[in-house]
Structure formats: structure tokens, C-alpha cells
């Protein structure tokens, strides 16, 4: 089921479409916005997937820029906040 996630990234508010799922017992979140690369000035690739990895996360495809990593950390924090009751 697609969910809308309100996230603040670099001080700007975004509404992201995510689809939570489970893979090998880990929570996985697919970012479904078609223009996510453009939203974040191509620091983050389209078709991004974040997977829970203990207390942290991994992403696929791998990020090649530090700015992309910082952006994804903020998105991950919004996902974690959204999960809390």
C-alpha cells in the first residue's frame, strides 16, 4: 500500500510516496516518486530503496555523493518518525 510521507530535507518540506514492504525479515521502503532525482538535484537516484539494517539502513542503488547520503539520512529519519505511534 502506497503511503504519503511528509519529510523535511535541507529545511524544505516534501511529500514522498513510499511503499513499505518486508524482505528477508527486514523492513524495506521503496520511494515511488518519479522525479525524486530532480527533486534533490540528482544527488539521489530515481527508484531508491531503503532497507532497515539493525539500527541503521542501507540503500539501493548505492549513493555516490555525500549530499545524497545526507538527504537519504533525513528521509530515513522521517520514515522512522512516521513509524512511531
C-alpha positions as CSV (number, residue, x, y, z in Angstrom):
1,X,0.0,0.0,0.0
2,X,1.4,3.4,-1.0
3,X,1.8,5.8,1.8
4,X,2.5,9.6,1.8
5,X,5.4,10.6,3.9
6,X,6.0,14.2,4.9
7,X,9.7,14.8,5.2
8,X,11.8,17.9,5.7
9,X,15.0,17.8,3.8
10,X,17.5,20.6,4.0
11,X,14.9,22.8,5.5
12,X,12.3,22.2,2.7
13,X,9.1,20.2,3.1
14,X,8.4,17.4,0.7
15,X,5.7,14.8,0.4
16,X,7.1,11.5,-0.7
17,X,5.3,8.4,-1.9
18,X,6.7,5.3,-0.2
19,X,5.7,1.7,-0.3
20,X,6.7,-0.3,2.8
21,X,7.4,-4.0,2.4
22,X,9.4,-6.8,4.0
23,X,12.3,-8.6,2.5
24,X,14.1,-11.4,4.4
25,X,12.7,-10.2,7.6
26,X,13.9,-6.6,7.1
27,X,11.7,-3.6,6.5
28,X,12.1,-2.2,3.1
29,X,10.8,1.2,1.8
30,X,10.5,2.0,-1.9
31,X,10.4,5.6,-2.8
32,X,8.0,5.8,-5.7
33,X,8.1,9.5,-6.8
34,X,9.0,9.5,-10.5
35,X,11.0,12.7,-10.1
36,X,12.9,12.1,-6.9
37,X,16.2,12.6,-8.7
38,X,15.1,16.0,-9.9
39,X,13.6,16.9,-6.5
40,X,17.0,16.6,-4.9
41,X,19.1,17.9,-7.8
42,X,20.2,14.4,-8.9
43,X,22.1,13.8,-5.6
44,X,19.6,10.9,-5.1
45,X,18.8,8.4,-7.8
46,X,15.3,7.6,-9.0
47,X,13.9,4.2,-7.9
48,X,15.5,4.4,-4.5
49,X,15.0,1.6,-2.0
50,X,15.9,1.9,1.7
51,X,16.3,-1.3,3.8
52,X,16.4,-1.5,7.6
53,X,19.7,-2.9,8.7
54,X,19.6,-3.2,12.5
55,X,19.7,0.3,14.0
56,X,20.6,1.8,10.6
57,X,19.7,1.4,6.9
58,X,21.2,0.6,3.6
59,X,20.1,1.9,0.2
60,X,20.0,0.7,-3.3
61,X,21.3,1.8,-5.6
62,X,24.3,2.9,-3.7
63,X,24.8,6.6,-3.4
64,X,27.9,8.2,-4.9
65,X,27.7,11.7,-3.4
66,X,27.9,12.8,0.2
67,X,25.0,15.2,-0.4
68,X,22.9,12.2,-1.4
69,X,23.8,10.4,1.8
70,X,22.8,13.4,3.8
71,X,19.4,13.7,2.0
72,X,18.7,10.0,2.5
73,X,19.5,10.2,6.2
74,X,16.9,12.9,6.5
75,X,14.3,10.8,4.6
76,X,15.2,7.8,6.8
77,X,14.6,9.9,9.9
78,X,11.2,10.9,8.6
79,X,10.3,7.2,7.9
80,X,11.3,6.3,11.5
81,X,9.3,9.2,12.9
82,X,6.3,8.1,10.8
83,X,6.5,4.6,12.2
84,X,6.2,5.7,15.8
85,X,2.6,5.6,17.1
